[in-house]
Amino acid sequence: MSHNQNQINTEIVGISPAVPTAISMQVSAHSTGLMYEQSVLNQHRDSLIGLSNSVMGIKKMGSRKLKKELMMLRKSRFDF
């Protein structure tokens, strides 16, 4: 039961490029998925930071005016 040396070499040469190619494609797909996930998370974080900055800016700019208007509304609620 001796193996033909040419047959073994042919199998190894025929199979070997497929495995690294598959590994490379899997790594590429995984990396692409991670990059997509990170970009979505960064966009979400940036939008939340922008929203909180505008809310804080509105609160700081209009805090005195808003307090006065709220007090006026509270007082006028019960006036008929």
C-alpha positions in Angstrom: 0.0 0.0 0.0 2.3 2.7 -1.1 1.0 6.1 -2.0 1.8 7.7 -5.3 4.1 10.7 -4.4 2.7 12.8 -7.3 -0.9 12.2 -6.2 -0.2 13.4 -2.6 1.6 16.5 -3.9 -1.2 17.3 -6.3 -3.8 17.1 -3.5 -1.7 19.4 -1.2 -1.1 21.9 -4.0 -4.8 21.8 -5.0 -6.2 22.3 -1.5 -3.7 24.7 0.0 -4.7 28.0 -1.7 -8.4 27.5 -0.8 -7.8 27.5 3.0 -5.9 30.8 3.3 -8.3 32.4 0.8 -11.3 31.3 2.9 -9.6 32.5 6.1 -8.7 35.8 4.4 -12.3 36.3 3.2 -13.7 35.5 6.7 -11.3 38.0 8.3 -12.2 40.6 5.8 -15.9 40.1 6.3 -15.5 40.3 10.1 -13.4 43.5 9.8 -16.0 45.1 7.5 -18.7 44.2 10.0 -16.8 45.7 12.9 -16.0 48.9 10.9 -19.7 49.3 10.0 -20.8 48.7 13.6 -18.2 51.3 14.9 -19.3 53.9 12.3 -22.9 53.5 13.4 -22.0 53.8 17.1 -19.9 56.9 16.4 -22.7 58.5 14.4 -25.1 57.8 17.3 -22.7 59.1 19.9 -22.1 62.3 17.9 -25.8 62.9 17.4 -26.4 62.5 21.2 -23.5 64.9 22.0 -24.9 67.4 19.5 -28.4 67.1 21.0 -27.1 67.5 24.5 -25.0 70.5 23.6 -27.9 72.3 22.0 -30.2 71.5 25.0 -27.6 72.8 27.4 -27.0 75.9 25.2 -30.8 76.6 25.1 -31.0 76.1 28.9 -28.0 78.4 29.5 -29.1 81.1 27.1 -32.7 81.2 28.1 -32.6 80.2 31.8 -33.6 83.6 33.1 -36.2 84.2 30.5 -37.6 80.8 30.9 -37.8 81.1 34.7 -39.7 84.4 34.4 -42.1 82.9 31.8 -42.7 79.8 33.8 -43.5 81.9 36.9 -45.9 84.0 34.8 -47.6 80.9 33.5 -47.9 79.4 37.0 -49.5 82.5 38.3 -51.8 83.0 35.4 -53.0 79.4 35.4 -55.4 80.1 38.3 -56.5 83.6 37.2 -59.9 83.6 35.6 
